[in-house]
C-alpha cells in the first residue's frame, strides 16, 4: 500500500478517464507545458538519427547477444531481432518529423489591411507548429504582428481547426491583395530545429465571423417565408411541398433539422440563396425529385456551415444555379458543405454557366452515391481537408476538373468521367483509392501532385492527351505516388502521351515502374496550370 493509505497500490494507480475525473492526468499536464514539449521534441530529433541506434548497438551489442543466447536455450524457435524493429520504428518517426509541409495557410483578403496581413492557418499534421514569420518573394522577410504564434496539432483528420495569424507589413511596402501570391510562411514543429517554408494559398477559408454578420441565422428571419412550418419544441423546420419563389436570402438557424419532401420546387431569383447552420433532410423520389433552380440565373445556391449532425439529400436536383457572387463568400460553389457531414444519393448537379464547383466539401465527411454531375462551368466536385466516398457517379462535360481533392482521403468506386480538362486531380497530401474507373475525353486523365498518393485498380483511359501524371508541381512541396493495377492497355485508345512522372515521384502501372522524365514536354506543361 502507499504511505498514508490503506488502499492497495493497484487501486491508486488505476487509469481514470479525464471525462469523469476532476484532475488533469499527469501525461496531459506534461504535454501542455510548452517548455516540456520543446525539450521532448529536441530529444525525439536526437533519438531518430540513425547514428543514435548505431552507437547503442555498438556499445551494448555483446550484452544483447549474450542475453539472446540465454533466450534461445529455452525458446529455440523464437526469433528475437530487436535491431530490425527499432530501426523501422526510428525511420517511421523520423519521416513523420520531416514532413515536407506542416501548414495550410490561406490569405484572408477581408481582414487584411495596409499595415497587417491576416492568414487563416490549418495544421496539416499531428504536432503543434510554431510560426516564425513570413517571406515575400525570395528575400523580403516579414515579422509577426503579435508574439510567436503556435498552431495547435491536428488531433483527428476531420477536426482541423482554423487559427488566425497576423503578419506585419514593414514600412515602405504598399500592400495589395495581388502580393499574396508570393507570400510564404516560415514555421517549424514546436521544439524542432528544422524550419519549413509553406506557401500561402490565395483561396480563402470560410470566415465564420463575417458569415455571421452577413447571415445572422435567427428564427425571426423565417417569418417572411409562409411555406415554412417551424416547430420550436421539436427543433424542426419543414419546407411544405409546392412551388416556392424566393427573392431574398433564406437563412436557417442552428439547432434545428430542416426537412423537405417530394413535390418541392424552389426557384431562387434576385440573388437569393439558401444558407443553413442546421443539418438538412431533403428526401425526394425518382418520380418527384426536389428541384432547386434559378429562373433568372442569379440564384446563389445552397450553403451549409458548421451543422453538427449528418445531412441527407436524396433525389434532389440542382439545376441552372450560378456560383455565389457575394463578396463575403470567397469559395464559391453551387452547393457547399463546410464542416457539415453529408450524404447524397441519386442527386443531380448541372448547368452552372462559367462558375466554379458544382459541389464543394470542406473539412467534413461525405458520401455521394448514384449521382450525376453535368455541364460544370469549371470543377464538378471539389473536396478540401475531408474524408469521403463516391460510388456509381457520372461526371459529364466538366469545364475544368471533374474531381479535385485537396488534403483529402477519398474512396472512388465505379466512376465514369466523360469530358474534362483534367479528370481526377489529387493534390497536397491527399490519399485516393479507386476501383472500376473510366476516364474519357480529357487533357489529363489522372493527376497526383505534391505529396499525394493515388492507388487505383481496374482503370480505363481513352481519348486523352495524357493518361497518368505523377509530379511534384510546387517546388517547396514533395513528390507524388501513383500505383495502378489492372489498367487497360492504352494502345489504340487515342492516348497521345501515356505517362508523365517527375524526379522523386513514383508511378507504377501493372507492376511496371515507369521511367522518370527529367523534363516534361513543353506542350504538356500548360495543362498542369
C-alpha positions as CSV (number, residue, x, y, z in Angstrom):
1,X,0.0,0.0,0.0
2,X,1.0,3.6,-0.5
3,X,2.3,5.6,2.5
4,X,-0.6,7.1,4.4
5,X,-3.3,5.0,2.9
6,X,-4.7,1.5,3.3
7,X,-5.8,1.2,-0.3
8,X,-3.9,-1.3,-2.4
9,X,-1.4,0.2,-4.8
10,X,-3.2,-1.1,-7.8
11,X,-6.3,0.9,-6.9
12,X,-4.4,4.2,-6.6
13,X,-2.6,3.8,-9.9
14,X,-5.6,2.6,-11.9
15,X,-6.5,4.6,-15.0
16,X,-9.2,7.3,-14.6
17,X,-10.8,8.8,-17.7
18,X,-10.3,12.6,-18.0
19,X,-14.0,12.8,-18.7
20,X,-15.0,11.7,-15.2
21,X,-12.1,12.8,-13.1
22,X,-11.7,16.3,-11.7
23,X,-7.9,16.4,-12.0
24,X,-5.8,16.7,-15.2
25,X,-3.9,13.4,-15.9
26,X,-0.2,13.9,-15.4
27,X,0.5,12.9,-19.0
28,X,-1.7,15.6,-20.4
29,X,-0.4,18.1,-18.0
30,X,3.2,17.5,-19.1
31,X,2.5,17.8,-22.8
32,X,0.5,21.0,-22.2
33,X,3.7,22.7,-21.0
34,X,5.4,24.3,-24.0
35,X,8.9,24.1,-22.4
36,X,8.5,20.4,-21.8
37,X,7.2,19.9,-25.3
38,X,10.2,21.7,-26.8
39,X,12.6,19.6,-24.8
40,X,10.7,16.4,-25.7
41,X,10.8,17.2,-29.5
42,X,14.5,18.0,-29.2
43,X,15.1,14.6,-27.6
44,X,13.0,13.0,-30.3
45,X,15.0,14.5,-33.0
46,X,18.2,13.1,-31.4
47,X,17.0,9.6,-31.0
48,X,15.6,9.4,-34.5
49,X,19.0,9.9,-36.0
50,X,20.4,6.6,-37.3
51,X,23.7,7.2,-35.5
52,X,21.8,7.0,-32.2
53,X,20.9,3.3,-32.7
54,X,24.2,2.6,-34.4
55,X,26.1,3.8,-31.3
56,X,23.6,2.0,-29.0
57,X,24.1,-1.4,-30.7
58,X,27.9,-0.9,-30.9
59,X,28.0,-0.3,-27.1
60,X,25.5,-2.9,-26.0
61,X,25.7,-5.4,-28.8
62,X,27.7,-8.0,-26.9
63,X,25.4,-7.8,-23.9
64,X,22.4,-8.1,-26.2
65,X,23.9,-11.2,-27.9
66,X,24.6,-12.9,-24.5
67,X,21.0,-12.4,-23.4
68,X,19.8,-13.6,-26.7
69,X,21.7,-16.8,-26.3
70,X,20.0,-17.4,-22.9
71,X,16.6,-16.9,-24.5
72,X,17.5,-19.2,-27.3
73,X,18.2,-22.1,-25.0
74,X,14.6,-22.1,-23.6
75,X,12.9,-20.9,-26.7
76,X,14.9,-22.2,-29.7
77,X,12.1,-21.4,-32.2
78,X,11.7,-17.8,-31.1
79,X,13.4,-15.2,-33.3
80,X,14.4,-12.2,-31.3
81,X,15.8,-9.4,-33.6
82,X,15.1,-6.0,-32.0
83,X,17.5,-4.3,-34.4
84,X,15.2,-4.6,-37.3
85,X,12.1,-3.4,-35.4
86,X,13.9,-0.5,-33.7
87,X,15.4,0.8,-37.0
88,X,12.0,0.6,-38.7
89,X,10.3,2.5,-35.8
90,X,13.1,5.0,-35.9
91,X,12.6,5.6,-39.6
92,X,8.9,6.0,-39.2
93,X,9.2,8.6,-36.5
94,X,12.0,10.4,-38.4
95,X,9.8,10.6,-41.6
96,X,6.9,11.9,-39.5
97,X,9.1,14.7,-38.2
98,X,10.4,15.6,-41.7
99,X,7.1,16.2,-43.4
100,X,7.5,18.4,-46.4
101,X,4.6,20.6,-45.5
102,X,3.4,21.4,-42.0
103,X,0.6,24.0,-42.5
104,X,-2.0,25.1,-45.0
105,X,-2.0,28.9,-44.7
106,X,-4.8,30.8,-46.5
107,X,-4.8,34.5,-47.3
108,X,-7.8,36.4,-45.9
109,X,-8.4,39.5,-48.0
110,X,-11.3,40.7,-46.0
111,X,-9.3,41.0,-42.7
112,X,-6.0,42.1,-44.2
113,X,-5.2,45.9,-44.2
114,X,-2.5,48.1,-45.5
115,X,-0.4,47.5,-42.3
116,X,-1.3,44.0,-41.4
117,X,-1.7,40.7,-43.3
118,X,-4.2,38.2,-42.0
119,X,-3.8,34.5,-42.6
120,X,-6.2,31.6,-41.7
121,X,-4.0,28.6,-40.9
122,X,-4.8,24.9,-40.8
123,X,-2.3,22.4,-39.2
124,X,-1.7,19.5,-41.5
125,X,-0.2,17.0,-39.1
126,X,-0.1,15.7,-35.5
127,X,2.4,18.2,-33.9
128,X,1.9,21.8,-32.8
129,X,3.7,24.2,-35.1
130,X,5.4,27.4,-34.2
131,X,5.1,30.3,-36.6
132,X,8.4,32.2,-37.1
133,X,7.5,34.8,-39.6
134,X,6.8,35.1,-43.3
135,X,8.7,35.9,-46.5
136,X,7.6,37.8,-49.6
137,X,9.3,36.5,-52.7
138,X,12.8,35.2,-52.2
139,X,14.3,37.9,-50.0
140,X,11.9,40.2,-48.1
141,X,11.2,38.9,-44.5
142,X,8.0,39.9,-42.8
143,X,7.7,39.7,-39.0
144,X,4.8,38.6,-36.9
145,X,2.5,41.4,-35.8
146,X,1.9,39.7,-32.5
147,X,4.0,37.4,-30.2
148,X,5.1,34.0,-31.6
149,X,2.0,32.0,-32.7
150,X,1.6,28.3,-32.0
151,X,-0.8,26.4,-34.3
152,X,-2.4,23.6,-32.4
153,X,-2.0,20.0,-33.6
154,X,-4.5,18.3,-35.8
155,X,-5.9,15.6,-33.4
156,X,-8.1,13.9,-35.9
157,X,-8.3,14.1,-39.7
158,X,-11.6,15.9,-39.8
159,X,-11.2,18.3,-36.9
160,X,-8.6,20.7,-38.3
161,X,-9.3,23.9,-36.6
162,X,-8.5,27.3,-38.2
163,X,-6.3,29.8,-36.4
164,X,-5.7,33.3,-37.4
165,X,-2.1,34.6,-37.8
166,X,-1.2,38.3,-38.3
167,X,1.9,39.4,-40.2
168,X,3.2,42.9,-40.0
169,X,3.7,44.9,-43.2
170,X,7.1,46.7,-43.0
171,X,7.3,50.4,-43.6
172,X,7.7,51.3,-47.2
173,X,5.8,48.3,-48.5
174,X,2.5,49.2,-50.1
175,X,0.4,46.0,-49.5
176,X,-2.1,44.9,-52.1
177,X,-4.0,41.6,-52.4
178,X,-2.0,40.7,-55.6
179,X,1.2,40.4,-53.5
180,X,-0.3,37.4,-51.6
181,X,0.7,35.1,-54.4
182,X,4.3,35.4,-53.4
183,X,3.8,35.0,-49.7
184,X,5.3,32.1,-47.7
185,X,5.0,31.2,-44.0
186,X,8.2,30.1,-42.1
187,X,7.4,27.6,-39.4
188,X,8.7,24.5,-37.5
189,X,7.3,21.8,-35.3
190,X,7.4,23.2,-31.7
191,X,10.8,22.4,-30.3
192,X,12.3,21.2,-33.7
193,X,15.4,22.7,-35.3
194,X,14.1,22.1,-38.8
195,X,12.5,25.2,-40.4
196,X,9.9,24.7,-43.2
197,X,8.5,27.2,-45.6
198,X,4.9,26.7,-46.6
199,X,3.3,28.7,-49.5
200,X,0.2,30.7,-48.7
201,X,-2.9,29.8,-50.7
202,X,-4.7,32.8,-52.2
203,X,-8.0,30.9,-51.9
204,X,-9.6,31.8,-48.5
205,X,-11.2,29.6,-45.9
206,X,-14.7,30.3,-44.8
207,X,-14.6,33.2,-42.3
208,X,-17.3,32.4,-39.6
209,X,-17.4,35.9,-38.1
210,X,-18.0,37.5,-41.5
211,X,-20.7,34.9,-42.3
212,X,-22.5,35.5,-39.0
213,X,-22.6,39.2,-39.8
214,X,-23.9,38.6,-43.4
215,X,-26.3,35.8,-42.4
216,X,-27.2,36.1,-38.7
217,X,-29.3,32.9,-38.5
218,X,-32.1,34.0,-36.3
219,X,-35.6,32.4,-36.2
220,X,-37.2,35.8,-36.5
221,X,-35.8,35.9,-40.1
222,X,-38.1,33.0,-41.1
223,X,-41.3,34.8,-40.5
224,X,-41.4,36.2,-44.1
225,X,-41.5,32.7,-45.6
226,X,-45.1,31.4,-45.4
227,X,-44.2,28.0,-46.8
228,X,-42.1,27.2,-43.7
229,X,-43.5,25.3,-40.7
230,X,-41.3,25.9,-37.6
231,X,-41.7,23.6,-34.6
232,X,-39.5,25.2,-31.9
233,X,-40.2,22.5,-29.4
234,X,-39.3,19.6,-31.7
235,X,-36.5,21.8,-33.2
236,X,-37.7,21.1,-36.7
237,X,-38.3,23.3,-39.7
238,X,-40.5,21.9,-42.5
239,X,-40.5,23.2,-46.1
240,X,-44.0,22.4,-47.2
241,X,-44.5,20.7,-50.6
242,X,-45.2,23.1,-53.5
243,X,-43.6,25.6,-55.9
244,X,-41.8,28.3,-53.8
245,X,-40.3,31.5,-55.2
246,X,-37.6,33.0,-53.1
247,X,-36.3,36.6,-53.8
248,X,-34.2,37.2,-50.6
249,X,-31.8,35.0,-48.6
250,X,-33.4,32.2,-46.6
251,X,-31.2,31.5,-43.5
252,X,-31.9,28.5,-41.2
253,X,-30.5,29.0,-37.7
254,X,-28.5,26.4,-35.8
255,X,-30.0,23.8,-33.6
256,X,-32.8,22.6,-35.9
257,X,-33.4,20.0,-38.6
258,X,-34.6,21.3,-41.9
259,X,-36.9,18.9,-43.8
260,X,-38.2,18.9,-47.4
261,X,-40.0,16.1,-49.3
262,X,-41.4,15.1,-52.6
263,X,-43.1,17.7,-54.8
264,X,-40.9,20.6,-53.5
265,X,-39.6,23.1,-56.0
266,X,-37.6,26.2,-55.1
267,X,-36.8,29.0,-57.5
268,X,-34.0,31.3,-56.3
269,X,-34.1,34.7,-58.0
270,X,-32.9,38.3,-57.5
271,X,-29.6,37.0,-56.0
272,X,-31.3,34.9,-53.3
273,X,-29.7,31.9,-51.7
274,X,-30.3,29.2,-49.1
275,X,-27.9,29.3,-46.1
276,X,-28.1,26.9,-43.2
277,X,-26.4,26.4,-39.8
278,X,-28.5,23.2,-39.3
279,X,-28.4,19.8,-41.0
280,X,-30.8,19.1,-43.9
281,X,-33.0,16.2,-44.7
282,X,-34.2,16.7,-48.3
283,X,-35.8,13.5,-49.4
284,X,-37.5,13.4,-52.8
285,X,-38.3,10.4,-55.1
286,X,-37.4,9.3,-58.6
287,X,-40.9,10.3,-59.8
288,X,-41.0,13.6,-57.8
289,X,-37.4,14.9,-57.1
290,X,-36.8,18.0,-55.1
291,X,-35.8,20.8,-57.5
292,X,-33.7,23.8,-56.7
293,X,-33.0,26.2,-59.6
294,X,-32.8,29.8,-60.7
295,X,-35.2,31.0,-63.4
296,X,-33.3,34.4,-63.8
297,X,-29.8,32.9,-63.5
298,X,-29.0,34.9,-60.3
299,X,-29.7,32.4,-57.5
300,X,-26.9,31.9,-55.0
301,X,-27.3,28.1,-54.4
302,X,-27.2,26.2,-51.2
303,X,-24.7,26.6,-48.4
304,X,-24.4,24.6,-45.1
305,X,-21.9,25.6,-42.5
306,X,-21.0,24.1,-39.1
307,X,-24.0,21.8,-39.0
308,X,-23.2,19.3,-36.2
309,X,-25.2,16.3,-37.5
310,X,-25.4,14.4,-40.8
311,X,-27.4,15.9,-43.6
312,X,-29.2,13.6,-46.1
313,X,-30.1,14.6,-49.6
314,X,-31.8,12.0,-51.9
315,X,-33.4,12.6,-55.3
316,X,-32.5,16.3,-55.3
317,X,-31.7,18.3,-58.5
318,X,-29.6,21.5,-58.5
319,X,-30.0,22.9,-62.0
320,X,-29.1,26.2,-63.7
321,X,-27.7,27.7,-60.5
322,X,-24.7,30.1,-60.9
323,X,-22.0,30.2,-58.2
324,X,-22.4,32.6,-55.3
325,X,-21.1,36.1,-56.1
326,X,-21.5,37.7,-52.7
327,X,-18.2,39.4,-51.7
328,X,-18.3,37.6,-48.3
329,X,-18.1,34.2,-49.9
330,X,-14.6,33.5,-51.3
331,X,-15.1,29.8,-52.0
332,X,-17.9,29.7,-54.5
333,X,-19.9,26.6,-55.4
334,X,-23.5,25.8,-56.3
335,X,-23.7,23.6,-53.2
336,X,-21.2,24.0,-50.3
337,X,-20.9,21.9,-47.1
338,X,-18.3,23.3,-44.7
339,X,-17.7,21.3,-41.5
340,X,-21.0,19.7,-42.1
341,X,-21.2,15.9,-42.7
342,X,-23.5,15.0,-45.6
343,X,-24.7,12.0,-47.7
344,X,-26.1,12.5,-51.3
345,X,-28.0,9.7,-53.1
346,X,-29.5,9.9,-56.6
347,X,-28.8,13.6,-56.9
348,X,-28.1,15.8,-59.9
349,X,-25.9,18.9,-60.4
350,X,-25.7,20.7,-63.7
351,X,-25.6,23.7,-66.0
352,X,-24.0,26.4,-63.8
353,X,-22.5,28.5,-66.6
354,X,-18.9,29.7,-66.1
355,X,-18.7,29.3,-62.4
356,X,-16.5,27.2,-60.1
357,X,-17.5,24.0,-58.4
358,X,-20.9,22.4,-58.7
359,X,-20.3,20.7,-55.3
360,X,-17.7,21.7,-52.7
361,X,-17.0,19.8,-49.5
362,X,-14.7,21.4,-46.9
363,X,-13.4,19.9,-43.6
364,X,-16.2,17.3,-43.4
365,X,-17.2,13.7,-44.0
366,X,-19.2,13.0,-47.1
367,X,-20.7,10.3,-49.4
368,X,-22.0,10.7,-52.9
369,X,-23.8,7.7,-54.5
370,X,-25.7,7.1,-57.8
371,X,-25.4,10.8,-58.8
372,X,-24.7,12.8,-62.0
373,X,-22.7,16.0,-62.5
374,X,-23.2,17.5,-65.9
375,X,-22.0,20.7,-67.7
376,X,-20.0,22.2,-64.9
377,X,-18.6,25.6,-65.8
378,X,-15.4,24.7,-64.1
379,X,-14.9,22.0,-61.4
380,X,-17.7,19.4,-60.9
381,X,-16.7,18.3,-57.4
382,X,-14.0,19.6,-55.1
383,X,-13.0,18.5,-51.7
384,X,-10.7,20.1,-49.1
385,X,-9.4,18.5,-45.9
386,X,-12.2,16.0,-46.0
387,X,-12.9,12.2,-45.9
388,X,-15.4,10.8,-48.3
389,X,-16.6,8.2,-50.8
390,X,-18.0,8.4,-54.3
391,X,-19.9,5.4,-55.7
392,X,-21.5,4.9,-59.0
393,X,-21.3,8.5,-60.2
394,X,-21.0,10.1,-63.6
395,X,-19.2,13.3,-64.5
396,X,-20.1,14.7,-67.9
397,X,-18.5,17.7,-69.7
398,X,-16.7,19.5,-66.9
399,X,-15.2,22.8,-67.8
400,X,-12.1,22.2,-65.7
401,X,-11.6,19.3,-63.3
402,X,-14.2,16.6,-62.9
403,X,-12.8,15.7,-59.4
404,X,-10.3,17.7,-57.3
405,X,-9.1,16.7,-53.9
406,X,-7.0,19.0,-51.6
407,X,-5.7,17.4,-48.4
408,X,-8.4,14.7,-48.6
409,X,-8.8,10.9,-48.1
410,X,-11.3,9.6,-50.6
411,X,-12.5,6.2,-51.9
412,X,-13.8,6.0,-55.5
413,X,-15.9,3.1,-56.9
414,X,-17.5,2.8,-60.3
415,X,-16.8,6.3,-61.5
416,X,-17.3,7.5,-65.1
417,X,-15.7,10.7,-66.4
418,X,-16.5,11.8,-69.9
419,X,-15.2,15.2,-70.9
420,X,-13.0,17.4,-68.8
421,X,-9.7,19.3,-68.9
422,X,-8.5,17.2,-66.0
423,X,-10.3,14.0,-64.9
424,X,-9.1,13.2,-61.3
425,X,-6.8,15.7,-59.7
426,X,-5.2,14.8,-56.3
427,X,-3.0,17.4,-54.6
428,X,-1.5,18.5,-51.3
429,X,-1.1,15.3,-49.2
430,X,-4.3,13.7,-50.4
431,X,-4.9,9.9,-50.5
432,X,-7.3,8.5,-53.1
433,X,-8.2,4.8,-53.5
434,X,-10.3,3.8,-56.5
435,X,-11.8,0.8,-58.2
436,X,-13.5,0.5,-61.6
437,X,-12.8,3.9,-63.1
438,X,-13.4,5.0,-66.7
439,X,-12.0,8.3,-67.9
440,X,-12.6,9.6,-71.5
441,X,-12.0,12.9,-73.4
442,X,-9.6,14.7,-71.1
443,X,-6.4,16.6,-71.4
444,X,-5.0,14.9,-68.2
445,X,-6.9,11.8,-67.1
446,X,-5.4,11.1,-63.6
447,X,-3.1,13.5,-61.8
448,X,-1.2,13.2,-58.5
449,X,0.9,16.0,-57.2
450,X,2.7,17.3,-54.2
451,X,2.9,14.5,-51.5
452,X,-0.3,12.9,-52.7
453,X,-0.9,9.1,-53.0
454,X,-3.2,7.5,-55.6
455,X,-3.9,3.8,-55.6
456,X,-6.3,2.5,-58.3
457,X,-7.5,-0.8,-59.5
458,X,-9.2,-1.5,-62.9
459,X,-8.9,1.7,-64.8
460,X,-9.7,2.5,-68.4
461,X,-8.4,5.7,-70.0
462,X,-9.2,6.8,-73.6
463,X,-9.3,9.8,-75.9
464,X,-6.9,11.8,-73.7
465,X,-3.7,13.8,-74.1
466,X,-2.1,12.2,-71.1
467,X,-3.3,9.2,-69.1
468,X,-1.3,9.2,-65.8
469,X,0.7,12.0,-64.2
470,X,2.7,11.8,-61.0
471,X,4.7,15.0,-60.4
472,X,5.9,17.5,-57.9
473,X,4.2,20.6,-59.1
474,X,5.3,23.1,-56.4
475,X,9.0,23.4,-55.7
476,X,8.5,23.7,-51.9
477,X,6.3,20.5,-51.7
478,X,7.3,16.9,-52.2
479,X,6.9,14.1,-54.8
480,X,3.7,12.1,-55.5
481,X,3.0,8.4,-55.6
482,X,0.6,6.7,-58.1
483,X,0.1,2.9,-58.3
484,X,-2.4,1.3,-60.7
485,X,-3.3,-2.3,-61.1
486,X,-5.3,-3.9,-63.9
487,X,-5.0,-0.8,-66.0
488,X,-6.4,-1.2,-69.5
489,X,-3.9,-1.1,-72.3
490,X,-3.6,2.4,-73.8
491,X,-2.7,1.2,-77.3
492,X,-5.5,2.1,-79.7
493,X,-7.3,4.2,-77.2
494,X,-6.3,7.6,-78.6
495,X,-4.0,8.5,-75.8
496,X,-1.2,10.8,-77.0
497,X,1.2,10.5,-74.0
498,X,0.7,7.5,-71.7
499,X,2.8,8.7,-68.7
500,X,4.4,11.7,-67.2
501,X,6.5,11.3,-64.0
502,X,8.9,13.8,-62.5
503,X,12.1,13.0,-60.5
504,X,11.3,11.9,-56.9
505,X,7.8,10.8,-57.8
506,X,6.8,7.2,-58.4
507,X,4.4,5.8,-61.0
508,X,3.7,2.1,-61.2
509,X,1.3,0.7,-63.8
510,X,0.5,-3.0,-63.8
511,X,3.6,-3.8,-61.7
512,X,5.9,-1.8,-64.1
513,X,7.9,1.1,-62.8
514,X,7.5,4.0,-65.3
515,X,10.7,5.7,-66.4
516,X,11.2,9.2,-65.0
517,X,11.0,12.1,-67.5
518,X,13.6,14.7,-66.4
519,X,11.8,17.4,-68.3
520,X,8.1,17.5,-69.0
521,X,7.3,18.2,-72.7
522,X,6.6,21.9,-73.1
523,X,3.3,21.2,-74.8
524,X,2.1,19.4,-71.7
525,X,3.3,21.9,-69.1
526,X,0.4,24.3,-69.7
527,X,-2.1,21.5,-68.9
528,X,-1.0,21.4,-65.3
529,X,-1.6,25.2,-64.7
